[in-house]
Amino acid sequence: MNVKPISILSKPKIVKDYRNQAKEALQFFQYNPFEEGVFQKRLDDLSANSYQRKELQDVLKSCNQKWNAPAHTFKNIERLGDEKSVVVVGGQQAGLLTGPLYSIHKMISVIRLAKEQEKELGVPVIPVFWIAGEDHDYEEINHVFLPKSHRMKKFKTLQRQESKKSVSHMKLDKNQTHQWLDNLFINLTETEHTRTLHNEFKAIIDNSETFVDFFAKVTFYLLQSEGLVLMDSGDASIRKLESPYFVNMIRRQTSLAKGVTEKLNEASVNGYHIPLDADVEDGHLFYHLDGERVLLSVNDNGKWVGKNDECSFTAEELIQIAEESPQLLSNNVVTRPIMQELLLPVLAFIGGPGEIAYWSVLKSAFETLDQKMPPVIPRLSYTLVDAKSQKQMRKLALDVGRVINEGIDAERSGWLKRQTNPPIEELSDQVKLSIEKIHQPIRQLAKEIEDDVGQLAEKNLAFLLREIDYLGERMEYSVRKKHWMTLQKYEHIEMMLHPEGGLQERTWSILYWLNHYGDSWISNLIDQKVGWNQDHFAVYL
């Protein structure tokens, strides 16, 4: 395995400035994550806090036992009882087979940073990964992409979402999931890993009741020796631990919501677009009504109401729910990071570009709940480069960084032009200019004779030019047909490294890579020493 750093040209301004340690961006965060000694400083800050460690251990043991977690995971749960222990945390929705590659990249980042800082700080640092089971956006998790005929094809499970239930509470339709899995494997090339993978995933489906179970068990299959601890944010036992924190969030809603909206305005003034809708009326909590999540806001009368008036509570009534039935409440994108901070001794949070953007407006919200926002570390970002693409890029003299950033349209067009001398498009343009010039006297005379005849002359010119365009297109078609093998190489490279016009990690499923390379590359990638201040890495497998 060879890993090469790559600069990513297109990223949100807030993320770019944050990585460059610009003061305009850093003012929105509590810590500079790239500053020397930042983790020791954070560790010192955490020493003043107290946590429900014993209760948290019990919940984590129960959840991870249900998912058949490996021994290394339970060892880390035990270490969480140490008052000096801290965690590195990240999270993601419960995508099928872990979803797009960036989910695995985020887990790798959490594990890597935890290992590094345990050595550096001399205290237990435990990797924790939230499964965002309280989310209900089923369309984001119900599919994977795999290559087919030099294009990415979406393979979507046939199971439907009957209501806006959170993913934690959605039963996995095993028959339909098996059909979906079988269809995936029909579309894979048979390798030495195929049968084992298929059998393992079939067994996992048989032993999973929900999408969260499926996600967790696949994760542990891939990361058996890394000690990763998983949490389901939608688990009722987690809700019990969150009960007193819900109460504080309800009581401090006014200042919490005001702080977020003020930071959004400040970010806008600084030229940062944050993909978050927020207003001072927002409750930033969901209420679970008949199994569906209802987003709450606070009206002019001080009542907490559903977005479409599905429910209504006084603040005291909602506090009573938080105390007696906390499983009926859940967090949104604003309160989830704060709840994470209240539950866990967070040394650092690993976030993707979108998370970094919306965390930038949460500093005041953390302070409203008497917390400090943890260091926000950009997750490691990778593009996996298969052997075939490596070989083809060498032959075509393509730069991997340019391909990852921009695709291959410009290079492919340039190569095609060079296959004729002069290039067809250039010659066609010259011929059309010559025709227009030669045709000018007859158009002029026709116009002088009569307007109708002049119009006919214009149509005649347009016809001649269209014929040249048609001939040029036909010639280009013949050139493409003649060189189809080389053009397929370009298509393969683009599909592998710049699919759907973007980064590989946002589209590709890990299944293809497991089928071709097994799973040892994951632990190898975890062990690679790469810089946290780098945008992206090309990983040559």
N, C-alpha and C positions, 0 to 999 in steps of 0.2 A: 504493500500500500504506500502510495506517495501522495502527500497533501500539499497543495500549492495555494497561497493566498491570492484572492481576487478582489478587486474593488468593484462595488456595485454602484452604478451611476445614478439609477433611479430609486430614490427613497424619500419618504416624507421629510420636509424641511426640519421639523422638530427632532427627528431621529438623526439626521445628518449633523445638525448643530450639537446635539447631545453627545454623539460620538467624537466630535471635534472639540468637546469641552468648552463650547462657547458660553460665555456668562449669561447670554440672553436665554439659553435653554436650561442651564444648570440652576437658575434661580427658581425653577418650578419643582426642583427635587431637593430632598433633604441632604443627600450625599453625592459627591462626585465619585462615581464607581471606578474611575481609572486612577484615582489619587492613591499614592503610596500610603499604606497604613489605614485605609478606609475600613477594612474588615475588623481590625483591632479596635478602631474607634466605635464601630457598630456593636462589637461584642461588649465593650465597656458600657455602652448605652443600654444594652439589654439586661445588664446585671441588676438594674433597679426594678425590673418587671417581675411579676409572678404569673404562673400559668397553672392550669388544671392538668398537671402532668399525669397523675395517676389515672384520672378519669379518661384522659386522652389515650393513654396506653391501652386501657381496657377496650375502648372503641376501636382503635386501630388493630388490636389483636383479633377482635371479632370479625371485622371487615376482611382483613387479609387472610384469616383462616378460611373464610367462605370462598375466597378466590384461589385457595391452594398455593399461597405464597411460599417461596423457598425459605430455607433456614436463615439465610443472610438477612432477609427482611425482618424476621422476628428478633434477630439479634439487635438490629438497629432500633426496633420498637422498645426493647429492653433498655437500650442505651439512652433513650429519650427520658428515662426516669432520672438520669444524672442532671442535677440542677445546673451544671455548667454546659450541658449539651444545647446545641442550636441546630437550625435546619436551613437548608437551601431548598427553595420551593418554586414550582412552576405548575402549570395546569393546562388542560385542553379538554374539548368535548370528546365524547365517547364514540369516535369514528369507527367504522367497520375495519377490522384488521389494523387498528390504531389510526386509520385515516390517512391523510397526506403525509409525506415524509417529514414535514416540519414537526410533527408530533414526536417522532423518534428523535429528531435533532434536539428538541427541547428537553427530552428525558436525558439524552447524552450530556447536554449542557449542565443540567441539575447535578448529575452524578459526577461529572468532571470537576465542577467548582467545589462540591462537597469534599471530594478527595483532596483537592489542592489545599483548601483552607483548614482541613483537619491537620494536615502536616504543618501548615504555617502557624496555626494558632495554638495547637496542642490541646484542643478540647474536642469532644465528639461532635462531628458535623454530619448530620443525617440528611440524605436526599429524600425529599417528599414530593409526590406528584398528585395534585388534585385531579380527579376526573369530574368534569363539570356536569354531573348528573342532574342538577336542578334545571339545566337548560331544556327548552322544549323545541328548539329549531331542528326538527327532524330532517328537513331537506338538506341540511349541511352535513349530516353524518350517514345518510342511508345509501351511499354509493362509494365506489372506488373507480379510478381510471387505470386502464391498462392499454398497451399499444396494440393496434390492429391495423394492418395495411398502411403502415407509415403514418398513422394518425392515432390520437388518443381517443379511446372509446370509453364512455361512461357505462359502468355495470351497476345497475341500481336494483336493490332488493325489491321484491314485489309486495313486501309487507307495507300496509298503509297505516298512517297515524290517524286513529279514530277521533282523537281530541287533542287539546294542547297540554297533554300530560307531560311532566318532566321525564327525561330519558331514564332516570332511576326507576320510575314506576311503569315504564313500558315493557310489557312482556315480550320476549323474543319469540317470534313465530319460528319454531325450529324447522318445520318442514320447508317453509319458504326460504329460510336462511340456508338450509342444506342445498336446495335447488340453485340458489344464487351462487354458493360456493362451488358447486359442481360445474356451473357455467363458466366461472372464472378459470378453473383448472382445464376445462376443455380448450380454452383460448390461450393456454400457456404452452411453451415448448417443453417437451419432456426432457428432464435432466436427472441427474443422480439424486437430486433433492426433492423432486416433485411428489413422489408417492408418500414419503415421510411427512412432508408438509401437509398434504391433503388429509392424511389420516389424523395428524395432530389437530388440525383445525376442525375436523369433523367431530372429534372427541370433545373439543372445547365447546362447540355448539351444543352437543348433547348434555353437557354439564353446566350450561349457562341458562339462567332464567330471564335475565334482562340484557339490554345492550351494554350496560355498565359492566355486568359480569363478563360478557364476551370480550370487551375491551381490556379489562383487568387481567384476565387469564391469558390472552394473547401477549400482553405486555410482559407478564412473568415468564412465559415461554421464551421470549426473546432476550430477557435480561435476568437470567436465573441467578447469576453470581454477583450482582452489583449492589444488593442490599436496598434497592429502591422500595420505599414505603408508599403505598397508594391510599388515597382517601376519596370517598364519594361525597361530593358536596351536597348531594341530595339525600343522604342517609338520615333517617329519623334520629338515630343515636347521636349524630353530630349536632342535630338541631337542639337536643337537650343541653349540650354544652354551650350552645350559642344563646340560650334563653336570656341570661342577664345582659348580654351585649345587644340583643334586639331591643330590650327595654331602654337602654341608653340611647340607641339610635332613634327610637320613637320620640323620646323626651327631647333630644337635641336636633330634631329634624330641621327646624328653622335655620339654625346656624350652619348645619351640615350642607343643606341645599344651597344656601346663600354663598357659602364658601366655594362650592363647585362652580356656580354660575359666574362668580367674580373671576375665578381663575380662567374660565373659558373666555371671558372678555379680555383679560390680560393677554392670554395666548394669541387671540385674534389681533390685538394691537401690535404684538411682536411679529406678526406675519405668519403665525402658525395655524393651520387648519386642523382642528381636532375632531375626529369622527364620533362626536358624542352630542346627543340632544339632552339638554338639561335646563330646568327652570326652577325658580324658588318654590314653586308648589310641589315639586317632586318629592315623593316619600322615599324613593330609592329602595323600596321593598315590594315583594310580591306576596299576595294572599292566595292560598290554595282553596278554591271554591269548586266543590264537586269534582275534584281531581284536576282542574285546570288552573294555571297560574294567572292571576289578575294583578296587573301593575297598579300600585296605589299612589295617589296624590292627596294633597291636603287642600280642601276648598276654603272659601272665604269665611266660612263658619267654624273653621278649625277641625272639621271632620275629615277622617281618612276615607276616601272613596275610590272605587274602582274606576278605571279609565272610561268605561261606558256605563258608570253607575250600577255595576253589578252587585256592589256591596257598599256598606257604609258603617263606619265605627267612630266613636269618640276616641280621643287619645287614650283615655283610661281603659276603654273596652279593648283596644288593640294591645295595650300593655298587659291586660289580663290574659289575652290570647298568647302573648309572648311568654308569659310565666307558666301558663297551664297547658298550652297546646302549641309549643314552638314549631312542631312539624308542619303547622299550617302556614308558616312564614318562610320566605327564602330571600336571598340577596340578589341585587342586580349588579351591573358592571361597576357601579360606584361603591356599594357597600361590601361586595365580596372581597376586595383587597383589604379592607379594614377589618373585616371579620377574620380573615386569614391571619392578620397581625395580632388580633386579640387571642386567638386560639393557639398560635404557634410562636416559638421563639425564633423569629425569622432573621437569619443572618443576611440573606440576600434573596431577592426575587428575580427569577429568570423570565424575561419577557420578549415577545416578538415585536416587530415594528408597530403594529396596531396597538398592542398593550402599552408600549412605551408612550405612545401618543396620548392615550386617554389617562394613563397614570399621571401624566404631567399636570393634570388639573385637579389632582386629589390631595395635594399637600395640606390644604386647609381642612379638608374632610378628616384626614388622619388626626390633625391637631384638635379638632372638635371633640374627638373621642379620646383625647389625651395620649395620642400615640405619635411616634415618628415614622414617616415613610421609610421603609428599608432601602438599602442600595438596590437600584433597578439595573440589572445586568442584561445587556442585549444577548439574546440566545445565539449560540453558534449556528451558522448557516452554511449548508453544504450543497454542492452538486456532485452526484456520483457519476463518474466517467467510465463507461464500459470499455472493454478491450477493443471492440469493433469500432467504436467512435474514435478512440485514440488513434488507431491505424488509419482510419479514413481522414482524420484531421491532418495527420502528418502528410499524407499523399496530396491533399488539397491545400496545404500550407495555410491552415486556418488557425487563428489565435483563440485559445479556449476562453479567455476573458471576454473577448469581443463577442464570441458566439453566445456565451451565457447572458451577456447584457443586451445584445441587439439582435440575436438570431443570425440567419445566414442569407437574408434576402439580397443585401448589397453584394456580397461575395458571389452568390449564385448568378445574379444578373451580370456582374462583371465577367465571370467565367464564360457565360453563354455568349456575350458580345465578342469575346476573343476567339470564338470558334469560327468566325467568318471575317474576312478582311476585304473591304472595310466592314464594320458591324452593320447588320441589317437595318436597325433602327436609324442609324446615322445616314446610311445610304438612302433609305426611304425618304427621310427629311430633305436631303439634298435634291432628290428627284422631284419631290413635290414643289420645292421652291423654284426649280427650273421650269416645271410645267406652268406654275402660276405666272412666271415671267414671260414665257413664250405665249401663254394664253391671253395675256393682258391686251394686246392690240385687237384681237377679235372680240373681246368683251367690250372694249371701248367703242368699236365700230357698231356692234349690235345695239348698244345702248343709244347711240346717236340715231340709228335707223328708227327704232321704236322701243318704248319701255318694255313691252311684252317680250320682244326679242332679246333685250338686255337681260331680263330675268331668266330667259331660257339659257343664255350664255353662262350666267352664274350657276344655274343648276348643272350645266354641262361640266363646268370646272369642278363642282362638288362631286359629281359622278366620277370624274377622272381621279380625283384625290382619294375617294373611297376605294377605288380599284387598286390604287397603289398600296393603301393601308391593308386591304385584303391580301394582296400578294405578299406584303411584308409579313403579315401574321401567318400566312401559309408557309412561308420560308422558315419562320421561327419555329413553327410546329414541326417541320421536317428536321430542323437542327436538334430540337429537344428529343424527338423520336430517335434520331441517330445516336444521341449521347444519353439515352435513358438510364444506363447503368451508373454513370457518374452523377446524374441528377438524383437518383435514388440514394446515393451516398449523402448528398446534401440534405435530403428529406429525413434520412435516418438521424443525422447529427442534430438537426433542428428538433425533431421529436424527442430525442433523448435529453438534450441540454437546454432547449428553449421552447418547451411545449406550450401550446396555447398562447404564445407571445409573452411568456413570463418565466419565472424561476421554476426549475424542476420540482423543488420541494413543495410547491403549492398545488401540484397536480398529481404527480406519480404516487402510486401505492407502494409500500415496501414489499408487497408480494412478489413482484417481478424480480427484485434484487435477491430476495431469499431463495427464489427458485433457481436463479442462475449462479449465486455465489454462496449459498448457505447463510448461516448467521454469525460466523466467526468475525466477519468484517465489522460488526457492531462493536464488539469488545475491543477490537484493534483500533477503531476510530476513537473510542473513549480514551484509550491510552496515548493517542497522539497529542504531543504537546504543541498547542497552537495558541496564538495570542488572542485575548478577549477583545482587543481593540481593532481586530481585523473584521472587515465587512462580511467576507464570504470565503469559502474554500472549495477548490476543485479537488475531488478525491479520486485518484486513479486506482481502480480496482484490478 
